[in-house]
């Protein structure tokens, strides 16, 4: 899979409203949104995570954390009232 910022931004724009909702698709869209935002934040290629716009790996791998609050902030959405996630 080859990713770039434009494609990831498009995925985020489509997923964010679904993930912010409370319907049947919300949980799956939330997981997919975490993947897409995480991929956009990673501006390097590493293993199977290839970015066409950032083809080189960084010298040092860096661990990152992404909370749901930050996820929705980055995606420009206000989530539905909190729900329990399994």
Phi and psi in radians as a Rosetta constraint file:
Dihedral C 1 N 2 CA 2 C 2 CIRCULARHARMONIC -1.927 0.35
Dihedral N 2 CA 2 C 2 N 3 CIRCULARHARMONIC 2.180 0.35
Dihedral C 2 N 3 CA 3 C 3 CIRCULARHARMONIC -1.977 0.35
Dihedral N 3 CA 3 C 3 N 4 CIRCULARHARMONIC 2.764 0.35
Dihedral C 3 N 4 CA 4 C 4 CIRCULARHARMONIC -2.602 0.35
Dihedral N 4 CA 4 C 4 N 5 CIRCULARHARMONIC 2.933 0.35
Dihedral C 4 N 5 CA 5 C 5 CIRCULARHARMONIC -1.039 0.35
Dihedral N 5 CA 5 C 5 N 6 CIRCULARHARMONIC -0.708 0.35
Dihedral C 5 N 6 CA 6 C 6 CIRCULARHARMONIC -1.110 0.35
Dihedral N 6 CA 6 C 6 N 7 CIRCULARHARMONIC -0.794 0.35
Dihedral C 6 N 7 CA 7 C 7 CIRCULARHARMONIC -1.169 0.35
Dihedral N 7 CA 7 C 7 N 8 CIRCULARHARMONIC -0.685 0.35
Dihedral C 7 N 8 CA 8 C 8 CIRCULARHARMONIC -1.161 0.35
Dihedral N 8 CA 8 C 8 N 9 CIRCULARHARMONIC -0.708 0.35
Dihedral C 8 N 9 CA 9 C 9 CIRCULARHARMONIC -1.098 0.35
Dihedral N 9 CA 9 C 9 N 10 CIRCULARHARMONIC -0.686 0.35
Dihedral C 9 N 10 CA 10 C 10 CIRCULARHARMONIC -1.122 0.35
Dihedral N 10 CA 10 C 10 N 11 CIRCULARHARMONIC -0.752 0.35
Dihedral C 10 N 11 CA 11 C 11 CIRCULARHARMONIC -1.084 0.35
Dihedral N 11 CA 11 C 11 N 12 CIRCULARHARMONIC -0.744 0.35
Dihedral C 11 N 12 CA 12 C 12 CIRCULARHARMONIC -1.088 0.35
Dihedral N 12 CA 12 C 12 N 13 CIRCULARHARMONIC -0.765 0.35
Dihedral C 12 N 13 CA 13 C 13 CIRCULARHARMONIC -1.049 0.35
Dihedral N 13 CA 13 C 13 N 14 CIRCULARHARMONIC -0.620 0.35
Dihedral C 13 N 14 CA 14 C 14 CIRCULARHARMONIC -1.413 0.35
Dihedral N 14 CA 14 C 14 N 15 CIRCULARHARMONIC -0.625 0.35
Dihedral C 14 N 15 CA 15 C 15 CIRCULARHARMONIC -1.399 0.35
Dihedral N 15 CA 15 C 15 N 16 CIRCULARHARMONIC -0.607 0.35
Dihedral C 15 N 16 CA 16 C 16 CIRCULARHARMONIC -0.978 0.35
Dihedral N 16 CA 16 C 16 N 17 CIRCULARHARMONIC -0.821 0.35
Dihedral C 16 N 17 CA 17 C 17 CIRCULARHARMONIC -1.107 0.35
Dihedral N 17 CA 17 C 17 N 18 CIRCULARHARMONIC -0.622 0.35
Dihedral C 17 N 18 CA 18 C 18 CIRCULARHARMONIC -1.190 0.35
Dihedral N 18 CA 18 C 18 N 19 CIRCULARHARMONIC -0.773 0.35
Dihedral C 18 N 19 CA 19 C 19 CIRCULARHARMONIC -1.171 0.35
Dihedral N 19 CA 19 C 19 N 20 CIRCULARHARMONIC -0.526 0.35
Dihedral C 19 N 20 CA 20 C 20 CIRCULARHARMONIC -1.364 0.35
Dihedral N 20 CA 20 C 20 N 21 CIRCULARHARMONIC -0.222 0.35
Dihedral C 20 N 21 CA 21 C 21 CIRCULARHARMONIC -1.464 0.35
Dihedral N 21 CA 21 C 21 N 22 CIRCULARHARMONIC -2.918 0.35
Dihedral C 21 N 22 CA 22 C 22 CIRCULARHARMONIC -2.284 0.35
Dihedral N 22 CA 22 C 22 N 23 CIRCULARHARMONIC 0.224 0.35
Dihedral C 22 N 23 CA 23 C 23 CIRCULARHARMONIC -1.382 0.35
Dihedral N 23 CA 23 C 23 N 24 CIRCULARHARMONIC -3.038 0.35
Dihedral C 23 N 24 CA 24 C 24 CIRCULARHARMONIC -1.096 0.35
Dihedral N 24 CA 24 C 24 N 25 CIRCULARHARMONIC -0.477 0.35
Dihedral C 24 N 25 CA 25 C 25 CIRCULARHARMONIC -1.512 0.35
Dihedral N 25 CA 25 C 25 N 26 CIRCULARHARMONIC -0.147 0.35
Dihedral C 25 N 26 CA 26 C 26 CIRCULARHARMONIC -1.064 0.35
Dihedral N 26 CA 26 C 26 N 27 CIRCULARHARMONIC -0.771 0.35
Dihedral C 26 N 27 CA 27 C 27 CIRCULARHARMONIC -1.147 0.35
Dihedral N 27 CA 27 C 27 N 28 CIRCULARHARMONIC -0.806 0.35
Dihedral C 27 N 28 CA 28 C 28 CIRCULARHARMONIC -1.120 0.35
Dihedral N 28 CA 28 C 28 N 29 CIRCULARHARMONIC -0.699 0.35
Dihedral C 28 N 29 CA 29 C 29 CIRCULARHARMONIC -1.154 0.35
Dihedral N 29 CA 29 C 29 N 30 CIRCULARHARMONIC -0.594 0.35
Dihedral C 29 N 30 CA 30 C 30 CIRCULARHARMONIC -1.117 0.35
Dihedral N 30 CA 30 C 30 N 31 CIRCULARHARMONIC -0.786 0.35
Dihedral C 30 N 31 CA 31 C 31 CIRCULARHARMONIC -1.084 0.35
Dihedral N 31 CA 31 C 31 N 32 CIRCULARHARMONIC -0.810 0.35
Dihedral C 31 N 32 CA 32 C 32 CIRCULARHARMONIC -1.097 0.35
Dihedral N 32 CA 32 C 32 N 33 CIRCULARHARMONIC -0.630 0.35
Dihedral C 32 N 33 CA 33 C 33 CIRCULARHARMONIC -1.162 0.35
Dihedral N 33 CA 33 C 33 N 34 CIRCULARHARMONIC -0.700 0.35
Dihedral C 33 N 34 CA 34 C 34 CIRCULARHARMONIC -1.024 0.35
Dihedral N 34 CA 34 C 34 N 35 CIRCULARHARMONIC -0.763 0.35
Dihedral C 34 N 35 CA 35 C 35 CIRCULARHARMONIC -1.111 0.35
Dihedral N 35 CA 35 C 35 N 36 CIRCULARHARMONIC -0.816 0.35
Dihedral C 35 N 36 CA 36 C 36 CIRCULARHARMONIC -1.156 0.35
Dihedral N 36 CA 36 C 36 N 37 CIRCULARHARMONIC -0.769 0.35
Dihedral C 36 N 37 CA 37 C 37 CIRCULARHARMONIC -1.176 0.35
Dihedral N 37 CA 37 C 37 N 38 CIRCULARHARMONIC -0.733 0.35
Dihedral C 37 N 38 CA 38 C 38 CIRCULARHARMONIC -1.041 0.35
Dihedral N 38 CA 38 C 38 N 39 CIRCULARHARMONIC -0.715 0.35
Dihedral C 38 N 39 CA 39 C 39 CIRCULARHARMONIC -1.161 0.35
Dihedral N 39 CA 39 C 39 N 40 CIRCULARHARMONIC -0.652 0.35
Dihedral C 39 N 40 CA 40 C 40 CIRCULARHARMONIC -1.177 0.35
Dihedral N 40 CA 40 C 40 N 41 CIRCULARHARMONIC -0.665 0.35
Dihedral C 40 N 41 CA 41 C 41 CIRCULARHARMONIC -1.208 0.35
Dihedral N 41 CA 41 C 41 N 42 CIRCULARHARMONIC -0.466 0.35
Dihedral C 41 N 42 CA 42 C 42 CIRCULARHARMONIC -1.459 0.35
Dihedral N 42 CA 42 C 42 N 43 CIRCULARHARMONIC 1.797 0.35
Dihedral C 42 N 43 CA 43 C 43 CIRCULARHARMONIC -1.705 0.35
Dihedral N 43 CA 43 C 43 N 44 CIRCULARHARMONIC 1.011 0.35
Dihedral C 43 N 44 CA 44 C 44 CIRCULARHARMONIC -2.801 0.35
Dihedral N 44 CA 44 C 44 N 45 CIRCULARHARMONIC 2.979 0.35
Dihedral C 44 N 45 CA 45 C 45 CIRCULARHARMONIC -1.935 0.35
Dihedral N 45 CA 45 C 45 N 46 CIRCULARHARMONIC 2.380 0.35
Dihedral C 45 N 46 CA 46 C 46 CIRCULARHARMONIC -2.634 0.35
Dihedral N 46 CA 46 C 46 N 47 CIRCULARHARMONIC 2.066 0.35
Dihedral C 46 N 47 CA 47 C 47 CIRCULARHARMONIC 1.036 0.35
Dihedral N 47 CA 47 C 47 N 48 CIRCULARHARMONIC -2.231 0.35
Dihedral C 47 N 48 CA 48 C 48 CIRCULARHARMONIC -1.391 0.35
Dihedral N 48 CA 48 C 48 N 49 CIRCULARHARMONIC -0.015 0.35
Dihedral C 48 N 49 CA 49 C 49 CIRCULARHARMONIC -1.677 0.35
Dihedral N 49 CA 49 C 49 N 50 CIRCULARHARMONIC 1.382 0.35
Dihedral C 49 N 50 CA 50 C 50 CIRCULARHARMONIC -1.688 0.35
Dihedral N 50 CA 50 C 50 N 51 CIRCULARHARMONIC 2.272 0.35
Dihedral C 50 N 51 CA 51 C 51 CIRCULARHARMONIC -1.961 0.35
Dihedral N 51 CA 51 C 51 N 52 CIRCULARHARMONIC 2.076 0.35
Dihedral C 51 N 52 CA 52 C 52 CIRCULARHARMONIC -1.080 0.35
Dihedral N 52 CA 52 C 52 N 53 CIRCULARHARMONIC -0.570 0.35
Dihedral C 52 N 53 CA 53 C 53 CIRCULARHARMONIC -1.537 0.35
Dihedral N 53 CA 53 C 53 N 54 CIRCULARHARMONIC -0.112 0.35
Dihedral C 53 N 54 CA 54 C 54 CIRCULARHARMONIC -2.491 0.35
Dihedral N 54 CA 54 C 54 N 55 CIRCULARHARMONIC 1.279 0.35
Dihedral C 54 N 55 CA 55 C 55 CIRCULARHARMONIC -1.312 0.35
Dihedral N 55 CA 55 C 55 N 56 CIRCULARHARMONIC -0.236 0.35
Dihedral C 55 N 56 CA 56 C 56 CIRCULARHARMONIC -1.659 0.35
Dihedral N 56 CA 56 C 56 N 57 CIRCULARHARMONIC 2.616 0.35
Dihedral C 56 N 57 CA 57 C 57 CIRCULARHARMONIC -1.464 0.35
Dihedral N 57 CA 57 C 57 N 58 CIRCULARHARMONIC 2.541 0.35
Dihedral C 57 N 58 CA 58 C 58 CIRCULARHARMONIC -1.207 0.35
Dihedral N 58 CA 58 C 58 N 59 CIRCULARHARMONIC 2.707 0.35
Dihedral C 58 N 59 CA 59 C 59 CIRCULARHARMONIC -1.079 0.35
Dihedral N 59 CA 59 C 59 N 60 CIRCULARHARMONIC -0.556 0.35
Dihedral C 59 N 60 CA 60 C 60 CIRCULARHARMONIC -2.281 0.35
Dihedral N 60 CA 60 C 60 N 61 CIRCULARHARMONIC 2.257 0.35
Dihedral C 60 N 61 CA 61 C 61 CIRCULARHARMONIC -1.249 0.35
Dihedral N 61 CA 61 C 61 N 62 CIRCULARHARMONIC 2.403 0.35
Dihedral C 61 N 62 CA 62 C 62 CIRCULARHARMONIC -2.096 0.35
Dihedral N 62 CA 62 C 62 N 63 CIRCULARHARMONIC 2.283 0.35
Dihedral C 62 N 63 CA 63 C 63 CIRCULARHARMONIC -1.368 0.35
Dihedral N 63 CA 63 C 63 N 64 CIRCULARHARMONIC 2.413 0.35
Dihedral C 63 N 64 CA 64 C 64 CIRCULARHARMONIC -2.265 0.35
Dihedral N 64 CA 64 C 64 N 65 CIRCULARHARMONIC 2.715 0.35
Dihedral C 64 N 65 CA 65 C 65 CIRCULARHARMONIC -2.232 0.35
Dihedral N 65 CA 65 C 65 N 66 CIRCULARHARMONIC 2.507 0.35
Dihedral C 65 N 66 CA 66 C 66 CIRCULARHARMONIC -2.374 0.35
Dihedral N 66 CA 66 C 66 N 67 CIRCULARHARMONIC 2.043 0.35
Dihedral C 66 N 67 CA 67 C 67 CIRCULARHARMONIC -1.552 0.35
Dihedral N 67 CA 67 C 67 N 68 CIRCULARHARMONIC 2.835 0.35
Dihedral C 67 N 68 CA 68 C 68 CIRCULARHARMONIC -1.089 0.35
Dihedral N 68 CA 68 C 68 N 69 CIRCULARHARMONIC -0.679 0.35
Dihedral C 68 N 69 CA 69 C 69 CIRCULARHARMONIC -1.070 0.35
Dihedral N 69 CA 69 C 69 N 70 CIRCULARHARMONIC -0.800 0.35
Dihedral C 69 N 70 CA 70 C 70 CIRCULARHARMONIC -1.173 0.35
Dihedral N 70 CA 70 C 70 N 71 CIRCULARHARMONIC -0.659 0.35
Dihedral C 70 N 71 CA 71 C 71 CIRCULARHARMONIC -0.982 0.35
Dihedral N 71 CA 71 C 71 N 72 CIRCULARHARMONIC -0.898 0.35
Dihedral C 71 N 72 CA 72 C 72 CIRCULARHARMONIC -1.205 0.35
Dihedral N 72 CA 72 C 72 N 73 CIRCULARHARMONIC -0.555 0.35
Dihedral C 72 N 73 CA 73 C 73 CIRCULARHARMONIC -1.111 0.35
Dihedral N 73 CA 73 C 73 N 74 CIRCULARHARMONIC -0.828 0.35
Dihedral C 73 N 74 CA 74 C 74 CIRCULARHARMONIC -1.138 0.35
Dihedral N 74 CA 74 C 74 N 75 CIRCULARHARMONIC -0.589 0.35
Dihedral C 74 N 75 CA 75 C 75 CIRCULARHARMONIC -1.451 0.35
Dihedral N 75 CA 75 C 75 N 76 CIRCULARHARMONIC -0.115 0.35
Dihedral C 75 N 76 CA 76 C 76 CIRCULARHARMONIC 1.241 0.35
Dihedral N 76 CA 76 C 76 N 77 CIRCULARHARMONIC 0.576 0.35
Dihedral C 76 N 77 CA 77 C 77 CIRCULARHARMONIC -2.187 0.35
Dihedral N 77 CA 77 C 77 N 78 CIRCULARHARMONIC 2.706 0.35
Dihedral C 77 N 78 CA 78 C 78 CIRCULARHARMONIC -1.848 0.35
Dihedral N 78 CA 78 C 78 N 79 CIRCULARHARMONIC 2.072 0.35
Dihedral C 78 N 79 CA 79 C 79 CIRCULARHARMONIC -1.225 0.35
Dihedral N 79 CA 79 C 79 N 80 CIRCULARHARMONIC 2.762 0.35
Dihedral C 79 N 80 CA 80 C 80 CIRCULARHARMONIC -1.104 0.35
Dihedral N 80 CA 80 C 80 N 81 CIRCULARHARMONIC 2.885 0.35
Dihedral C 80 N 81 CA 81 C 81 CIRCULARHARMONIC -0.857 0.35
Dihedral N 81 CA 81 C 81 N 82 CIRCULARHARMONIC 2.523 0.35
Dihedral C 81 N 82 CA 82 C 82 CIRCULARHARMONIC -0.942 0.35
Dihedral N 82 CA 82 C 82 N 83 CIRCULARHARMONIC 2.503 0.35
Dihedral C 82 N 83 CA 83 C 83 CIRCULARHARMONIC -2.302 0.35
Dihedral N 83 CA 83 C 83 N 84 CIRCULARHARMONIC 2.736 0.35
Dihedral C 83 N 84 CA 84 C 84 CIRCULARHARMONIC -1.285 0.35
Dihedral N 84 CA 84 C 84 N 85 CIRCULARHARMONIC 2.310 0.35
Dihedral C 84 N 85 CA 85 C 85 CIRCULARHARMONIC -1.897 0.35
Dihedral N 85 CA 85 C 85 N 86 CIRCULARHARMONIC 2.335 0.35
